[in-house]
């Protein structure tokens, strides 16, 4: 146990909140939010219900304050409430599982790139062995996730062992036994993470074992890989030099609370939930009713509550009942907060940046040609990205959650039946090289990711559109190519603070080639960003292969990704890739070769834990000529399209 324990809220603040001091109560909720979020987020591994459970926990904390006899025990009491809410949610979910449709289940599972291990890595910028510890948490048994959420905070100095044991309802001795058992599983998982993500050629036997694996960490696959590791000299050697987890976690900060749980949002819900309604139903009665059907009501009701824009709503004066006294907040302040949180998004403006021209790059694993190879025609056609003025954006009607295990995405441009083709493809996400959908309707099971294409796209209007389009932001399309965004490293660095200010999980500029080359465009950009203290959350890459033999092409792509990861140690998004040879004009493989590569490459990409997403180039295909596209219209899939549909 480390000795850097961080103190909880001051007893004076707790007493003031209990006595009915409104500002003190608001301050207490804000102070408790990061701790509660980190416990719930790690226990549920970033599941879609995290926000609901966090808010319900804080509501119960507010209502229970009058019964708290000893303010010095506040934090232990709060942690115990949090664990109870996690368990209540798990019990409710287990009861609902048999009654839920497959579609509803898919909507409530978090995007794997947004699970709590991934958020920890992205937001804390963990170094190599700390990153491996975070990734190892994905492999734990469900029963150990709850314990992990508390033990992690114990080792980072947020909790004491007595608080951990008390929250679980265990004696110190029993808690110690459970912690040791969980830590053993974590050490095994660290070995698995290191073996699967090792630089250089992977152990051949391990590769055979991993061949049928879908890339999703699970206790079953942990046991299978661990059996191999115990008897393999090659894999065992990779585990040498692992530092104790306690040493690696010591002093780490909490993972930052996301925008969806901004203190103002949580406080607004606390205020509204504790305000008597016009019908005389108290906030406490409302909450209890919701608790009877799970945390805050049924999943469908909660999703509808979050999705429906509420405009023009009159907010009554807040009346929080605490310790028998009423605290009346200023009506104007409550109305201002509620209006800020409930107003729907403004109508999207027209695109502010010119759409990109088609991409052509050489294989990242082969030497580049002496001069840039010719580009495909920029005239609009189904097989290339159109240069026509984009159509007005058509937004999806509701936020979407991506099914577990799905990394696959696709680049999309407009053609006849594009929305129907996108839905049929099974892609979990897509982008249009723009901050808007470009007339594409987002399928229910997919999400849209915006891009700031080049220097001309860095406008207040485009950044506002990006902020409204989800948690991620892609940046600067092939700045190292004159035919694309054509930016110098210095120009990109000058504009980067504006992209950071959007508050999104931000990807690096997507270079066309040479991402792992020392002194290359991306290398100089990353060095400059580091020197200036700029944030880059993940690396964005493009890759096109000119070797049409499937095993060789897959290995060349894997080698390139490995080199890039070894250089920057950040998650990778592969946002354009296919088999196209640009070394002498533009040459495509046969339809069968393209499909075979797509199947093999997606299996490989799903096995790399540091590859968080990939996008095939692209959705549209011209039926009259060779291409790498997936659909010639809304229903007709190419051979590659059928392979893409089958990819998990």
C-alpha positions in Angstrom: 0.0 0.0 0.0 1.4 3.4 -1.0 1.6 6.4 1.3 0.3 9.2 -0.8 -3.2 9.1 0.4 -5.4 12.0 -0.9 -7.8 13.5 1.6 -11.5 13.7 1.0 -13.8 16.7 1.3 -13.3 18.9 4.3 -15.6 18.0 7.2 -16.7 21.7 7.3 -17.9 21.5 3.7 -19.8 18.3 4.5 -21.4 19.9 7.6 -22.4 23.0 5.6 -24.0 20.9 2.9 -25.9 18.9 5.5 -27.1 22.1 7.1 -28.7 23.3 3.8 -26.0 25.5 2.3 -26.7 25.4 -1.4 -23.2 26.4 -2.7 -21.6 24.0 -0.3 -23.8 21.2 -1.6 -22.9 22.1 -5.2 -19.2 22.1 -4.3 -19.5 18.7 -2.5 -21.2 17.1 -5.5 -18.5 18.5 -7.8 -15.7 17.3 -5.5 -17.2 13.8 -5.4 -17.9 13.4 -9.1 -14.3 12.3 -10.2 -14.0 9.6 -7.6 -17.5 8.2 -8.3 -16.9 8.3 -12.0 -13.6 6.4 -11.7 -15.1 3.7 -9.6 -18.2 3.2 -11.8 -16.3 3.6 -15.1 -13.8 0.9 -14.2 -16.3 -1.4 -12.6 -18.5 -1.3 -15.7 -15.6 -0.9 -18.1 -17.0 2.1 -19.7 -20.4 0.6 -20.4 -23.2 2.9 -21.7 -24.9 3.0 -18.3 -21.9 4.6 -16.6 -23.4 8.1 -16.7 -26.7 7.0 -15.3 -25.1 5.1 -12.4 -22.8 8.0 -11.6 -25.7 10.5 -11.5 -27.9 8.1 -9.5 -25.1 7.6 -7.0 -24.7 11.3 -6.4 -28.5 11.7 -6.1 -28.5 9.1 -3.4 -25.6 10.8 -1.7 -27.5 14.1 -1.6 -30.6 12.4 -0.2 -28.7 10.4 2.4 -26.6 13.3 3.8 -29.0 14.0 6.7 -28.5 10.4 7.9 -24.7 10.6 7.9 -23.7 10.9 11.6 -19.9 11.2 11.2 -18.6 13.6 8.5 -15.1 12.0 8.9 -16.6 8.8 7.5 -18.1 10.5 4.4 -15.8 9.1 1.8 -16.1 5.5 3.0 -19.9 6.0 3.1 -19.8 7.4 -0.5 -17.7 4.5 -1.8 -20.1 2.0 -0.3 -23.1 3.8 -2.0 -21.3 3.7 -5.3 -20.6 0.0 -5.1 -24.2 -0.7 -4.2 -25.3 1.3 -7.2 -23.0 -0.7 -9.5 -24.4 -4.0 -8.1 -28.0 -2.7 -8.4 -27.3 -1.9 -12.1 -25.7 -5.3 -12.7 -28.7 -7.1 -11.1 -31.1 -5.0 -13.1 -29.2 -5.7 -16.3 -29.1 -9.4 -15.6 -32.9 -9.4 -15.1 -33.5 -7.4 -18.3 -31.1 -9.5 -20.4 -33.6 -12.2 -21.2 -36.3 -9.6 -22.1 -34.1 -7.4 -24.3 -33.9 -7.6 -28.1 -30.5 -8.0 -29.7 -30.7 -4.5 -31.2 -31.3 -2.9 -27.8 -28.4 -4.8 -26.3 -26.2 -3.6 -29.1 -27.1 0.0 -28.5 -26.2 -0.2 -24.8 -22.8 -1.6 -25.2 -19.9 0.9 -25.4 -17.6 1.4 -28.3 -14.4 -0.6 -27.5 -12.4 2.5 -28.2 -14.3 4.2 -25.4 -14.0 1.5 -22.8 -12.4 2.6 -19.5 -9.1 1.0 -20.2 -8.9 2.9 -23.5 -10.0 6.2 -21.9 -7.3 5.7 -19.2 -4.6 5.3 -21.8 -5.8 8.2 -23.9 -6.5 10.7 -21.1 -3.5 9.9 -18.9 -1.0 9.4 -21.7 0.4 6.3 -20.1 3.9 5.0 -20.7 4.5 1.5 -22.0 4.2 -0.7 -18.9 1.4 1.5 -17.4 -0.4 1.1 -20.7 0.0 -2.6 -20.5 -1.6 -2.6 -17.0 -4.6 -0.6 -18.3 -5.0 -3.0 -21.2 -4.8 -6.0 -18.9 -7.9 -4.9 -17.1 -10.0 -5.8 -20.2 -9.1 -9.5 -19.6 -10.5 -9.8 -16.1 -13.5 -11.9 -15.0 -16.6 -9.7 -14.5 -16.5 -10.4 -10.7 -13.1 -8.9 -10.5 -14.0 -5.7 -12.3 -15.7 -4.3 -9.2 -12.8 -5.1 -7.0 -10.3 -3.7 -9.6 -12.2 -0.4 -9.6 -11.4 0.0 -5.8 -8.0 -1.6 -5.8 -6.8 0.7 -8.6 -7.9 3.7 -6.5 -6.1 2.3 -3.5 -2.9 2.0 -5.4 -3.2 5.5 -6.9 -3.7 6.9 -3.4 -7.4 7.7 -3.5 -8.6 5.1 -1.1 -7.4 3.2 1.9 -7.7 -0.6 2.4 -10.3 -0.1 5.2 -12.4 1.8 2.7 -12.0 -0.8 0.1 -13.0 -3.6 2.5 -15.9 -1.7 3.9 -17.3 -0.9 0.5 -17.3 -4.6 -0.4 -18.7 -5.7 3.0 -15.6 -7.8 3.8 -13.1 -8.0 6.6 -9.6 -6.7 5.9 -8.3 -10.2 5.8 -10.9 -11.4 3.3 -10.4 -8.3 1.2 -6.6 -9.0 1.1 -7.2 -12.5 -0.1 -9.5 -11.3 -2.9 -7.1 -8.6 -3.9 -4.3 -11.0 -4.2 -6.4 -13.4 -6.4 -7.4 -10.5 -8.6 -3.8 -9.3 -8.9 -2.7 -12.7 -10.0 -5.2 -12.6 -12.9 -3.9 -9.1 -13.7 -0.3 -10.4 -13.9 -1.4 -13.2 -16.2 -3.3 -10.7 -18.3 -0.2 -8.4 -18.5 1.7 -11.3 -20.0 -1.0 -11.9 -22.5 -1.1 -8.2 -23.5 2.7 -8.1 -23.9 2.9 -11.4 -26.0 0.1 -10.3 -28.3 1.4 -6.8 -28.8 5.1 -7.7 -29.0 7.3 -5.9 -31.5 8.8 -8.1 -34.2 7.6 -11.5 -35.4 5.0 -13.1 -33.1 5.6 -16.6 -31.7 4.3 -18.9 -34.5 2.4 -21.2 -32.1 0.7 -18.1 -30.4 -0.3 -16.9 -33.8 -2.0 -20.2 -34.5 -3.9 -20.1 -31.2 -5.0 -16.5 -31.9 -6.2 -17.2 -35.5 -9.8 -17.9 -34.5 -9.9 -15.1 -31.9 -12.1 -12.2 -32.7 -9.8 -9.6 -31.0 -12.1 -9.0 -28.1 -10.4 -9.6 -24.7 -12.2 -12.1 -22.5 -11.5 -14.4 -19.5 -11.8 -17.5 -21.7 -9.2 -16.3 -24.2 -7.0 -15.1 -21.3 -6.9 -18.7 -20.1 -6.2 -20.1 -23.5 -3.3 -17.7 -24.1 -2.0 -18.2 -20.6 -1.7 -21.9 -21.0 0.5 -21.3 -24.0 2.6 -18.7 -22.3 3.4 -21.0 -19.4 5.2 -23.5 -21.6 6.6 -21.2 -24.3 10.2 -20.0 -23.9 9.8 -17.3 -26.5 6.7 -15.7 -24.9 8.0 -16.2 -21.3 11.1 -14.1 -22.2 8.9 -11.2 -23.2 7.6 -11.0 -19.6 11.0 -10.2 -18.2 11.5 -6.7 -16.8 7.9 -6.2 -15.8 7.7 -3.8 -12.9 5.3 -4.4 -10.0 1.8 -3.0 -10.7 1.8 -1.1 -7.4 4.9 0.9 -8.5 3.4 1.6 -11.9 0.1 2.9 -10.5 1.5 4.9 -7.6 0.5 8.6 -7.9 -1.5 8.3 -11.1 -4.3 10.9 -11.3 -7.9 10.1 -11.7 -9.3 9.7 -15.3 -10.9 13.0 -16.2 -14.7 13.2 -16.1 -16.1 13.4 -19.7 -18.2 16.3 -21.0 -21.3 14.2 -20.7 -20.8 14.3 -16.9 -19.7 17.9 -16.6 -20.5 19.1 -13.0 -23.1 21.6 -14.4 -25.0 18.7 -16.0 -24.9 16.6 -12.9 -25.9 19.5 -10.7 -28.8 20.3 -13.0 -30.1 16.8 -12.7 -29.7 16.9 -8.9 -31.6 20.2 -8.7 -34.4 19.0 -10.9 -34.7 15.6 -9.3 -35.0 17.2 -5.8 -37.6 19.8 -7.0 -41.3 19.2 -6.3 -43.2 19.0 -9.6 -46.4 20.9 -10.4 -48.4 17.9 -9.5 -46.9 17.7 -6.1 -44.7 14.7 -6.7 -41.4 15.2 -5.0 -38.1 14.5 -6.6 -37.4 11.8 -4.1 -40.6 10.0 -5.1 -39.7 10.4 -8.7 -36.3 8.8 -8.1 -37.6 6.0 -6.1 -40.1 5.1 -8.9 -37.2 5.1 -11.3 -35.1 2.9 -9.0 -37.8 0.3 -9.0 -37.1 -0.4 -12.7 -33.4 0.0 -12.5 -31.1 3.0 -12.2 -33.2 5.9 -13.3 -35.9 3.8 -15.0 -35.8 1.5 -17.9 -33.0 1.6 -20.5 -35.4 2.7 -23.2 -36.7 5.5 -21.0 -33.3 6.7 -20.1 -32.1 6.7 -23.7 -35.2 8.7 -24.7 -34.5 11.2 -21.9 -31.0 11.7 -23.0 -31.8 12.0 -26.7 -34.8 14.2 -26.8 -33.9 17.9 -27.1 -35.9 19.9 -24.6 -36.3 23.5 -25.5 -38.2 26.4 -24.0 -38.8 24.5 -20.7 -39.6 26.7 -17.7 -37.3 25.7 -14.7 -38.8 26.3 -11.3 -36.8 27.6 -8.4 -34.7 24.7 -7.0 -35.8 23.5 -3.6 -33.3 20.9 -2.3 -34.6 19.3 0.9 -31.7 18.5 3.2 -31.8 18.0 7.0 -35.4 19.3 7.1 -34.5 22.7 5.7 -35.1 24.1 2.2 -32.5 25.7 0.1 -33.9 28.0 -2.6 -31.5 28.8 -5.4 -31.8 31.8 -7.6 -34.3 31.1 -10.4 -32.2 32.7 -13.0 -29.1 30.6 -12.3 -31.1 27.4 -12.4 -32.8 28.4 -15.6 -29.5 29.3 -17.2 -27.9 26.0 -16.3 -30.9 24.0 -17.5 -31.2 26.0 -20.7 -27.6 25.3 -21.5 -28.0 21.6 -20.9 -31.3 21.0 -22.5 -31.2 23.1 -25.6 -31.0 21.0 -28.8 -28.1 21.4 -31.2 -28.3 24.3 -33.7 -29.0 23.5 -37.3 -25.8 22.5 -39.2 -24.3 25.1 -41.3 -23.0 24.5 -44.8 -19.6 22.9 -45.1 -16.8 25.4 -44.8 -13.9 23.4 -46.3 -13.5 22.2 -49.8 -14.0 18.4 -50.1 -10.8 16.4 -50.7 -9.5 15.1 -53.9 -9.1 11.3 -54.3 -6.2 9.7 -52.5 -3.3 7.9 -54.0 -0.4 6.7 -51.9 2.3 4.0 -52.3 2.6 1.0 -50.0 3.9 2.1 -46.7 6.1 -0.9 -46.5 7.7 -0.4 -49.9 10.2 2.3 -51.0 8.3 5.3 -52.4 8.7 6.1 -56.1 11.1 8.8 -57.2 8.2 11.3 -57.7 4.6 11.4 -56.6 2.6 8.9 -58.7 -0.4 10.2 -60.7 -3.7 10.6 -58.9 -7.0 9.2 -60.1 -9.3 11.6 -61.8 -10.9 14.1 -59.5 -14.2 14.1 -61.5 -17.2 12.8 -59.6 -17.8 9.1 -60.0 -18.8 6.3 -57.7 -15.2 5.1 -57.4 -13.6 8.3 -56.2 -14.4 10.9 -53.6 -16.5 13.6 -55.3 -15.2 17.2 -55.7 -18.7 18.5 -56.1 -20.2 20.9 -53.5 -21.4 18.7 -50.6 -25.1 18.2 -50.0 -26.8 19.5 -46.9 -26.1 17.4 -43.9 -28.7 14.8 -42.8 -28.1 14.0 -39.2 -29.0 10.7 -37.5 -32.0 11.2 -35.2 -30.2 9.9 -32.1 -26.8 9.2 -30.6 -25.7 5.6 -31.3 -23.6 3.2 -29.3 -21.4 0.8 -31.2 -21.5 -2.9 -30.6 -18.7 -4.5 -28.6 -15.7 -5.8 -30.7 -16.5 -3.7 -33.8 -13.6 -1.6 -35.0 -14.4 -1.6 -38.7 -15.4 1.6 -40.5 -15.4 3.0 -44.0 -14.7 6.2 -45.9 -17.9 7.4 -47.6 -18.6 9.8 -50.5 -22.0 10.4 -52.2 -23.4 8.1 -54.8 -26.8 6.6 -55.6 -27.9 4.5 -52.7 -25.1 5.6 -50.4 -27.1 5.5 -47.2 -28.6 2.2 -48.0 -25.2 0.8 -48.8 -23.7 2.1 -45.6 -26.4 0.4 -43.6 -26.0 -2.9 -45.4 -22.2 -2.8 -45.0 -22.3 -3.4 -41.3 -19.7 -0.6 -40.7 -19.7 0.6 -37.1 -18.4 4.0 -38.0 -17.7 6.2 -41.0 -16.4 9.5 -42.1 -16.7 11.8 -45.1 -13.5 13.8 -45.0 -15.6 16.6 -43.6 -17.3 17.9 -40.5 -20.7 17.0 -41.9 -22.4 13.9 -43.1 -22.4 15.1 -46.8 -26.0 14.0 -47.3 -25.5 10.5 -45.8 -28.0 9.1 -43.3 -26.3 7.5 -40.4 -27.5 4.0 -39.7 -28.8 3.1 -36.3 -25.9 0.8 -35.6 -23.1 3.2 -36.7 -21.6 6.5 -35.8 -20.2 9.5 -37.7 -16.7 10.9 -37.1 -15.9 14.4 -38.3 -12.7 15.6 -39.9 -11.0 19.0 -40.1 -9.6 18.4 -43.6 -7.0 21.1 -44.0 -6.0 24.6 -43.1 -9.0 26.2 -44.7 -11.3 24.0 -42.6 -10.1 25.5 -39.3 -13.0 27.9 -38.9 -15.3 28.6 -36.0 -18.2 27.1 -38.0 -16.5 23.8 -38.9 -15.2 23.4 -35.3 -18.7 24.0 -34.0 -20.0 21.2 -36.3 -17.2 18.9 -35.1 -18.0 19.6 -31.4 -21.6 18.5 -32.1 -20.7 15.3 -33.9 -19.5 13.0 -31.2 -16.4 12.3 -29.0 -13.7 12.0 -31.8 -12.1 14.4 -34.2 -9.9 13.5 -37.2 -7.4 16.1 -38.5 -5.6 17.2 -41.7 -5.9 14.8 -44.6 -2.5 13.8 -46.0 -0.7 17.1 -45.2 2.5 15.6 -46.6 1.0 15.4 -50.1 0.7 18.5 -52.4 -2.5 17.0 -54.0 -4.2 16.8 -50.6 -4.2 19.2 -47.6 -0.6 20.2 -48.4 0.5 21.7 -45.1 3.9 22.3 -43.5 4.6 21.0 -40.1 4.8 24.5 -38.7 1.5 25.4 -40.2 -0.2 22.4 -38.7 1.3 23.1 -35.3 0.1 26.7 -35.4 -3.5 25.6 -36.0 -3.4 22.7 -33.6 -4.5 24.6 -30.4 -7.8 25.4 -32.2 -8.4 21.7 -32.7 -7.5 20.9 -29.1 -10.0 23.5 -28.0 -12.8 21.5 -29.5 -12.5 19.2 -26.5 -12.5 16.0 -28.6 -10.4 12.8 -28.5 -8.1 14.1 -31.2 -6.2 12.1 -33.8 -2.9 13.2 -35.4 -2.7 14.5 -39.0 -3.2 11.5 -41.3 0.0 11.3 -43.3 0.0 9.4 -46.6 3.2 7.6 -46.0 6.3 7.3 -43.9 4.6 7.7 -40.5 7.4 5.7 -38.8 10.3 7.4 -40.6 12.6 9.4 -38.3 12.6 13.0 -39.4 9.5 12.4 -41.6 6.5 14.7 -41.6 4.6 13.0 -38.8 7.8 12.5 -36.7 8.5 16.2 -36.9 4.9 17.1 -36.1 4.9 14.8 -33.0 8.2 16.2 -31.8 6.9 19.7 -32.2 3.6 18.9 -30.4 5.5 17.3 -27.5 7.8 20.3 -27.2 4.9 22.7 -27.1 2.8 20.5 -24.7 0.1 19.9 -27.3 -2.3 16.9 -27.0 -2.4 14.2 -29.6 -4.6 11.3 -28.4 -4.1 8.8 -31.2 -2.2 8.3 -34.4 -4.0 8.4 -37.7 -2.6 6.5 -40.7 -3.2 5.7 -44.4 -1.8 2.6 -46.1 -2.1 1.2 -49.6 -0.5 -2.0 -50.7 1.0 -2.7 -54.1 1.8 -6.4 -53.4 -1.4 -8.3 -54.2 -0.4 -11.6 -52.5 -2.6 -11.8 -49.4 -0.1 -13.1 -46.8 2.7 -10.7 -47.9 0.3 -7.7 -48.0 -1.1 -8.5 -44.6 2.4 -8.8 -43.1 3.5 -5.6 -44.7 0.5 -3.7 -43.2 1.1 -5.3 -39.8 4.8 -4.5 -39.9 4.0 -0.8 -40.7 1.5 -0.6 -37.9 4.0 -2.2 -35.5 6.7 0.3 -36.5 4.4 3.3 -36.0 3.2 2.0 -32.6 6.8 1.3 -31.5 7.7 4.9 -32.3 4.8 6.8 -30.7 3.2 4.3 -28.3 -0.3 5.7 -28.9 -3.5 4.0 -30.1 -3.8 3.8 -33.9 -6.6 4.6 -36.3 -6.1 3.3 -39.8 -8.5 5.6 -41.7 -7.7 4.6 -45.3 -6.4 1.3 -46.5 -6.9 -1.1 -49.5 -4.8 -2.9 -52.1 -4.0 -0.3 -54.9 -0.6 0.0 -56.6 0.2 3.6 -57.5 3.9 2.9 -58.5 3.1 3.0 -62.2 -0.3 4.6 -62.8 -3.1 3.1 -60.8 -3.4 -0.7 -60.7 -6.0 -2.8 -58.8 -5.9 -6.4 -57.9 -8.6 -8.9 -59.0 -11.9 -8.8 -57.1 -11.0 -12.1 -55.5 -7.6 -10.8 -54.4 -9.1 -7.7 -52.9 -11.7 -9.7 -51.0 -9.1 -12.2 -49.7 -6.9 -9.3 -48.4 -9.9 -7.6 -46.8 -10.8 -10.8 -44.9 -7.3 -11.5 -43.7 -6.4 -7.9 -42.9 -9.5 -7.4 -40.7 -8.7 -10.5 -38.8 -5.2 -9.2 -38.2 -6.3 -5.7 -37.3 -8.8 -7.0 -34.8 -6.0 -8.9 -33.1 -3.9 -5.8 -32.5 -5.0 -4.2 -29.3 -3.4 -0.9 -30.1 -5.4 -0.5 -33.4 -8.6 1.0 -32.1 -10.3 1.6 -35.5 -9.8 1.0 -39.2 -11.7 2.3 -42.3 -11.7 0.7 -45.7 -11.3 2.9 -48.8 -14.1 3.1 -49.6 -17.8 2.5 -49.7 -18.5 3.3 -53.4 -17.5 1.3 -56.4 -17.9 2.0 -60.2 -19.3 -1.2 -61.8 -17.6 -0.4 -65.1 -14.0 -0.4 -63.8 -11.8 -2.0 -61.2 -11.8 -0.4 -57.7 -11.5 -1.2 -54.1 -15.1 -0.1 -53.3 -17.6 -2.1 -51.5 -21.0 -1.3 -53.2 -21.9 -0.2 -56.7 -25.3 1.0 -55.5 -27.5 0.7 -52.4 -27.8 -3.1 -52.6 -25.2 -4.5 -55.0 -22.1 -5.5 -53.0 -18.8 -6.3 -54.7 -16.7 -9.2 -53.7 -14.8 -6.9 -51.3 -18.2 -5.6 -50.0 -19.3 -9.2 -49.2 -16.0 -9.8 -47.4 -16.5 -6.5 -45.5 -20.0 -7.5 -44.4 -18.7 -10.8 -43.1 -15.8 -9.2 -41.1 -16.6 -9.1 -37.4 
